[in-house]
Amino acid sequence: MRSSGKTPAELDEEGLVKLVAKGDRAAFEELYRRTAPWLAVRLRRRCADEQIVAEVMQETYLAVWRAASAFAGAAVGGTAVGWLWTIAARRLVDAFRRRAHQARRR
């Protein structure tokens, strides 16, 4: 049980990110369980390459784990899922740039 008295399954995404910032693995797993399906769908709408989508998903959740304490949330008018999407979208752009750079080198 957390200090709030709620389990990760009872928290909203912002609450989960706050717990992830404290190193709570159960909160991270719950955040992943809730958000990975829709995030994968959104990425697939922008990229048909499953390998790139998988890499971006992995990089995104690694970034979330490492940078959860940087999430400002409602204090700046943002949401946890918006923050997550921003990370994923930037990672996808990075993947496209890497691919283009590799293609030019060949």
ZALO-61066 format. One line per field, with one value per residue (C-alpha): residue number from 0; residue in three letters; x, y, z. Coordinates in Angstrom, 1 decimal, always signed. Each point is the difference from the previous one (the first is absolute). Layout:
% ZALO-61066
num: [NUM  ...] $
residuo: [ALA  ...] $
c1: [X  ...] $
c2: [Y  ...] $
c3: [Z  ...] $
***
This chain:
% ZALO-61066
num: [0  1  2  3  4  5  6  7  8  9  10  11  12  13  14  15  16  17  18  19  20  21  22  23  24  25  26  27  28  29  30  31  32  33  34  35  36  37  38  39  40  41  42  43  44  45  46  47  48  49  50  51  52  53  54  55  56  57  58  59  60  61  62  63  64  65  66  67  68  69  70  71  72  73  74  75  76  77  78  79  80  81  82  83  84  85  86  87  88  89  90  91  92  93  94  95  96  97  98  99  100  101  102  103  104  105] $
residuo: [MET  ARG  SER  SER  GLY  LYS  THR  PRO  ALA  GLU  LEU  ASP  GLU  GLU  GLY  LEU  VAL  LYS  LEU  VAL  ALA  LYS  GLY  ASP  ARG  ALA  ALA  PHE  GLU  GLU  LEU  TYR  ARG  ARG  THR  ALA  PRO  TRP  LEU  ALA  VAL  ARG  LEU  ARG  ARG  ARG  CYS  ALA  ASP  GLU  GLN  ILE  VAL  ALA  GLU  VAL  MET  GLN  GLU  THR  TYR  LEU  ALA  VAL  TRP  ARG  ALA  ALA  SER  ALA  PHE  ALA  GLY  ALA  ALA  VAL  GLY  GLY  THR  ALA  VAL  GLY  TRP  LEU  TRP  THR  ILE  ALA  ALA  ARG  ARG  LEU  VAL  ASP  ALA  PHE  ARG  ARG  ARG  ALA  HIS  GLN  ALA  ARG  ARG  ARG] $
c1: [+0.0  +1.2  -0.1  -3.1  -1.7  -0.6  +1.5  +1.4  -3.1  -2.1  +2.2  -0.3  +2.9  +1.4  +0.0  +1.8  +2.7  +0.6  +0.5  +2.2  +2.1  +0.6  +1.1  -3.3  +0.2  -3.7  -1.1  +2.2  -1.4  -3.6  +0.9  +1.4  -3.1  -2.3  +1.8  +2.1  -3.0  -1.1  +3.5  +0.9  -3.1  +0.9  +3.6  -1.2  -2.1  +3.2  +2.4  -0.7  +3.3  -0.7  +3.7  +0.1  -3.2  +1.3  +3.3  -1.9  -2.3  +3.1  +1.8  -3.1  -0.7  +3.7  -0.1  -3.2  +1.7  +3.1  -1.7  -3.2  +1.1  +0.2  -3.7  -1.7  -3.5  -3.0  +2.2  +0.8  -3.3  +1.2  -1.1  +2.0  -1.2  +0.8  +3.5  +0.3  -1.1  +2.5  +2.8  -1.1  -0.5  +3.5  +1.5  -1.8  +1.4  +3.5  -0.5  -1.0  +3.1  +2.3  -1.5  +0.5  +3.5  +0.8  -1.5  +2.2  +3.1  -0.6] $
c2: [+0.0  +3.5  +3.0  +1.2  -3.3  -0.8  -2.8  +0.8  -1.4  +2.6  +3.0  +2.2  +0.2  +3.1  -1.7  -3.0  +2.2  +1.6  -3.4  -1.1  +3.1  -1.6  -3.3  -1.8  -3.0  -1.0  +3.5  -0.2  -3.3  +1.3  +3.1  -2.2  -2.3  +2.9  +2.0  -2.4  -1.2  +3.5  +1.2  -2.8  +0.7  +3.7  -0.8  -2.6  +2.7  +1.9  -2.8  -3.4  -1.5  -2.2  -0.1  +3.8  +0.1  -2.6  +1.9  +3.3  -1.6  -1.4  +3.4  +1.8  -2.1  +0.1  +3.8  +0.0  -2.1  +2.2  +3.4  -0.4  +2.5  +2.6  -0.3  +3.3  -1.1  +2.1  +2.7  +1.0  -1.0  -3.4  -3.6  -3.1  -1.6  +3.2  -0.1  -3.7  +0.8  +2.9  -2.3  -2.7  +2.4  +1.5  -3.5  -0.9  +3.1  -1.0  -3.5  +1.4  +2.3  -3.0  -2.0  +2.9  +0.5  -3.7  +0.0  +2.9  -1.8  -3.0] $
c3: [+0.0  -0.8  +2.3  -1.8  +0.9  -3.6  -2.1  -3.4  -1.6  +1.8  -1.0  -3.1  -2.4  +1.6  +3.4  -1.6  -1.5  +3.5  +1.4  -2.9  +0.9  +3.4  -1.6  +0.5  -2.5  +0.5  -0.9  -3.1  -1.0  +0.4  -2.0  -2.8  +0.2  -0.5  -2.6  -2.1  -2.2  -1.1  -0.3  -2.3  -2.1  -0.3  -1.0  -2.6  -1.6  -0.6  -0.7  -1.7  +1.0  +3.1  +0.9  +0.3  +1.9  +2.5  +0.4  +0.5  +2.6  +1.9  -0.1  +1.0  +3.1  +0.9  -0.2  +2.2  +2.6  +0.0  -0.2  +1.9  +2.6  -2.7  -0.7  +1.0  -0.8  +0.8  +1.4  -3.6  -1.5  -1.2  +0.4  +0.6  -3.3  -1.8  +1.4  -0.9  -3.6  -0.3  +1.0  -2.4  -2.9  +0.5  +0.1  -3.2  -1.7  +1.3  -1.5  -3.4  +0.1  +0.9  -2.9  -2.5  +1.2  -0.4  -3.5  -1.0  +1.2  -2.2] $
***
